[in-house]
Amino acid sequence: MSPRLTVRAVEDVTFEIGRGEILGLVGESGSGKSTLGRAVLRVTDLTDGRVVFDGQDVSTLSKRQLRPLRARMQMIFQDPFASLNPRMTVGQIVGAPLRIQNPGISRSEVEARVGDALRTVGLADSHAERYPHEFSGGQRQRIGIARAFVLAPDFLVADEPVSALDVSIQAQVVNLLMEIKRKLDLTILFISHDLAVVGHVCDRVAVMYLGRIVEIADTRTLFRNPRHPYTEALFSAVPVADPSRRRQRILLKGDLPSPLAPPSGCAFRTRCRYAIPACAEAVPPLAHIGGGHQKACIRDDLALQPAC
């Protein structure tokens, strides 16, 4: 019988998000970004560790105990097509959180608040009577955003909210999110693989690789002075608007390692052009290097290419 293998989608991750802050979470597909976002909201249960929200440890709460907190913690899902129930009208979808959190709420109040939410995201009151299949992808994502903030939450996880949308409407949805953020003073965990969007909207950025955060810093510092080779590789793929500038493209060797059998030591070493034998000896901790900047790399002698 073959030995039982365990997949650790997210491992040894520690971070904080300040009230009113937007923390960007970036990395390749399969790095654990969405799993981490779902775990923070207890959509996916934790096998270990803690999630503390506003001073309260929510990682051990039952579903019944979590229900009052759900009004303060909401999520925008990545797929605007799969995240909306096709058998429910838009009004029922957006109004569902209100009815769940306030069973005694009147129908007229639900309709009024749903109408306010739809107008805020650029839709009409009349859209409440229609079904999701009658809308475009961008409009469906707006419906998802309306559902997420109809309860006026304090914390929002936005899981790649524009990745499934046409480029022409991505900016509209991002600007809408920023407007709602200012209106409600939201704290946001913004998950994305689009570094241009992350650089535009986020206060700080955390970089994930194979289930671990390998670098975290405020956005300006990270873009101007990356200290982890994986961050440098991600930045090298960002298009440069100035045609007179040339950026060296760093092509990573191979695919993301399997989480069933990650490499010893630094998980990125098998694809890193700066790897040395010592990189295989131990998992590098996420260490402070000054000014709120943290990195998980033993190489302190590297001069890495910035994003800008």
C-alpha positions in Angstrom: 0.0 0.0 0.0 1.4 3.4 -1.0 1.9 5.9 1.8 -0.9 8.5 2.3 0.0 11.9 1.0 -1.3 15.2 2.3 -1.8 18.3 0.2 -1.1 21.5 2.1 -2.7 24.1 0.0 -1.8 26.9 2.5 0.9 26.4 5.1 2.5 28.6 7.8 0.9 31.9 6.5 0.8 34.8 8.9 -0.3 38.4 8.0 -2.4 41.3 9.3 -4.7 43.7 7.5 -5.3 47.1 9.1 -8.8 48.6 9.2 -9.5 50.4 6.0 -6.5 48.9 4.2 -6.4 47.0 0.9 -4.0 44.1 0.9 -3.2 42.6 -2.5 -2.5 38.9 -2.7 -0.7 37.8 -5.9 0.9 34.7 -7.3 0.6 32.1 -10.0 -2.5 29.9 -10.4 -2.3 27.1 -7.9 -0.3 29.1 -5.4 -3.1 29.0 -2.8 -4.5 32.5 -3.1 -8.2 31.6 -3.3 -7.9 28.9 -0.7 -6.4 31.4 1.7 -9.1 33.9 1.0 -11.8 31.3 1.6 -10.1 30.1 4.8 -10.0 33.7 6.2 -13.8 33.8 5.9 -14.3 30.2 7.1 -15.8 29.3 3.7 -13.2 26.6 3.9 -12.5 25.3 7.4 -9.0 25.4 8.8 -7.1 22.3 9.8 -4.7 24.4 11.9 -4.0 28.0 12.9 -6.2 30.9 13.8 -8.2 33.6 12.1 -8.8 36.7 14.3 -11.3 39.2 13.1 -11.7 42.5 15.0 -10.1 40.9 18.1 -12.2 37.7 18.0 -10.9 34.3 17.1 -13.4 33.0 14.5 -11.5 29.8 13.6 -13.2 27.7 16.3 -16.7 29.2 16.0 -19.6 26.9 15.0 -21.7 27.8 11.9 -24.4 29.2 14.2 -21.9 31.3 16.1 -20.4 32.6 12.8 -23.8 33.7 11.4 -23.8 37.2 13.1 -20.3 37.8 11.8 -21.1 36.9 8.3 -22.8 40.3 7.9 -19.5 41.9 8.6 -17.4 39.6 6.4 -18.3 39.1 2.7 -16.8 37.8 -0.5 -16.9 38.6 -4.2 -16.3 35.3 -6.0 -14.1 34.9 -9.1 -16.6 33.5 -11.5 -19.6 35.8 -12.1 -21.4 33.0 -14.0 -21.1 30.2 -11.4 -21.6 32.3 -8.3 -25.2 33.4 -9.1 -28.1 31.0 -8.7 -29.7 30.8 -12.2 -33.1 30.0 -10.7 -33.3 33.1 -8.5 -34.0 36.6 -9.7 -31.5 39.4 -9.1 -33.7 40.8 -6.4 -33.8 37.4 -4.6 -30.0 37.0 -5.0 -29.1 40.5 -3.6 -31.8 40.3 -1.0 -30.9 36.9 0.4 -28.2 38.1 2.8 -30.8 40.6 4.2 -33.4 37.9 4.8 -30.8 35.5 6.3 -29.4 38.0 8.8 -32.7 39.7 9.6 -35.5 37.1 9.4 -38.1 39.7 10.5 -37.2 42.3 7.9 -40.2 43.5 5.8 -40.5 43.0 2.1 -40.6 46.7 1.4 -37.4 47.3 3.2 -35.7 44.5 1.4 -36.8 45.9 -1.9 -35.7 49.4 -1.0 -32.2 48.2 0.1 -31.8 45.9 -3.0 -32.7 48.9 -5.2 -30.1 51.1 -3.5 -27.5 48.4 -3.9 -28.3 47.9 -7.6 -28.2 51.6 -8.3 -24.8 51.9 -6.5 -23.3 49.3 -8.9 -24.8 51.0 -12.0 -27.8 48.8 -12.5 -31.5 49.8 -12.5 -34.2 48.9 -10.0 -36.0 47.1 -12.8 -33.1 44.6 -13.1 -34.2 43.1 -9.8 -37.0 41.2 -11.7 -34.6 39.6 -14.2 -32.5 36.4 -14.0 -28.7 36.1 -14.2 -28.7 34.6 -17.7 -30.1 37.9 -19.0 -26.9 39.8 -18.1 -23.4 40.2 -19.5 -20.4 39.0 -17.5 -19.6 42.5 -16.3 -23.2 43.1 -15.2 -23.2 39.7 -13.3 -20.1 40.7 -11.5 -21.8 44.0 -10.5 -24.7 41.9 -9.1 -22.1 39.9 -7.1 -20.6 43.1 -5.7 -24.1 44.4 -4.8 -24.8 41.1 -2.9 -21.5 41.4 -1.1 -22.0 44.9 0.2 -25.8 45.1 0.7 -25.2 44.4 4.4 -22.6 47.1 4.7 -19.7 44.8 5.7 -16.5 45.8 7.4 -14.3 43.3 5.6 -14.4 42.0 2.0 -12.5 39.3 0.2 -12.4 40.1 -3.5 -11.2 36.9 -5.3 -9.9 37.9 -8.7 -13.0 40.1 -9.2 -12.1 41.2 -12.7 -10.2 38.2 -14.1 -13.2 36.7 -15.9 -14.2 40.1 -17.5 -13.3 41.8 -20.8 -10.5 44.3 -20.5 -12.8 47.1 -21.6 -14.9 46.7 -18.4 -12.3 45.6 -15.9 -11.5 49.3 -15.1 -15.2 50.0 -14.5 -15.5 47.2 -12.0 -12.2 48.2 -10.2 -13.3 51.8 -10.0 -16.7 50.7 -8.6 -15.0 48.7 -5.9 -12.8 51.6 -4.9 -15.9 53.9 -4.8 -17.7 51.4 -2.5 -14.5 51.0 -0.4 -14.4 54.8 0.2 -18.2 54.9 1.0 -18.1 52.1 3.6 -14.5 52.4 4.7 -14.0 48.7 3.8 -11.0 46.6 4.6 -10.3 44.4 1.5 -8.2 41.3 0.8 -7.8 41.8 -3.0 -6.7 38.5 -4.7 -5.4 38.9 -8.2 -2.8 37.8 -10.7 -2.9 41.2 -12.5 -0.1 43.1 -11.0 -1.0 46.3 -12.8 -4.4 46.3 -11.1 -2.8 45.4 -7.8 -0.3 48.2 -8.0 -3.1 50.7 -8.7 -5.6 49.8 -5.9 -3.6 48.1 -3.0 -1.9 49.7 0.0 0.3 46.6 0.6 1.0 43.4 -1.4 1.7 39.9 -0.3 3.3 37.4 -2.8 2.4 33.7 -2.5 4.2 30.7 -3.9 3.1 27.1 -3.4 1.0 27.9 -0.3 3.4 30.3 1.5 3.9 34.0 1.5 7.4 34.7 0.2 7.3 38.5 0.3 5.1 41.3 1.7 5.6 45.0 1.7 3.8 48.3 1.0 3.0 48.6 -2.7 5.5 51.3 -3.6 8.4 49.6 -1.9 7.6 46.2 -3.4 7.3 47.5 -6.9 10.5 49.6 -6.6 12.6 47.2 -4.6 11.6 43.6 -4.8 13.7 41.3 -2.5 12.5 37.9 -3.5 13.4 36.3 -6.9 9.9 35.1 -7.5 8.5 38.6 -7.1 11.1 39.8 -9.6 10.0 37.1 -12.1 6.3 38.1 -11.7 7.2 41.8 -12.3 9.2 40.9 -15.4 5.9 39.7 -17.0 4.1 43.0 -16.5 3.9 45.0 -19.9 5.7 48.3 -20.0 3.6 51.2 -21.4 6.7 53.0 -22.7 7.9 51.5 -26.0 11.4 52.9 -25.6 11.9 50.9 -22.4 13.0 47.3 -22.5 12.6 44.9 -19.6 14.4 41.6 -19.3 11.8 38.8 -19.3 12.5 36.2 -16.7 11.2 32.8 -17.9 10.7 30.4 -15.0 11.8 26.9 -15.7 9.1 24.2 -15.5 5.7 24.3 -13.7 4.7 25.0 -10.2 5.9 21.9 -8.1 3.2 19.5 -6.8 2.0 20.4 -3.3 1.9 16.6 -2.7 5.7 16.5 -2.9 7.2 20.1 -2.6 10.9 20.5 -2.9 13.1 20.6 0.2 14.1 23.9 1.6 12.9 26.9 -0.5 10.0 25.7 -2.7 11.0 28.2 -5.4 14.6 27.0 -5.7 13.9 24.5 -8.5 12.9 27.4 -10.8 15.1 30.1 -9.4 18.1 31.3 -11.3 19.8 32.5 -8.1 19.5 29.2 -6.3 22.5 27.9 -4.4 23.0 24.5 -2.6 22.1 26.1 0.8 18.6 26.9 -0.6 17.7 23.2 -0.3 18.6 22.8 3.4 15.7 24.5 5.2 12.5 26.4 4.5 13.4 30.1 4.8 11.2 32.0 7.3 9.4 35.2 6.4 11.8 37.6 8.0 11.6 41.4 8.5 14.1 43.3 6.6 13.0 46.8 7.6 10.2 49.3 7.1 7.5 46.6 7.2 9.1 44.7 4.4 9.4 40.9 4.8 10.9 38.2 2.6 11.5 34.5 2.7 14.8 34.2 1.0 18.4 33.5 2.3 20.0 35.5 -0.5 20.7 39.1 0.8 23.2 39.9 -1.9 20.8 40.1 -4.8 20.0 43.3 -6.8 16.7 42.5 -8.4 14.9 44.2 -11.3 12.1 46.5 -10.1 8.6 46.7 -11.7 8.9 50.4 -12.5 
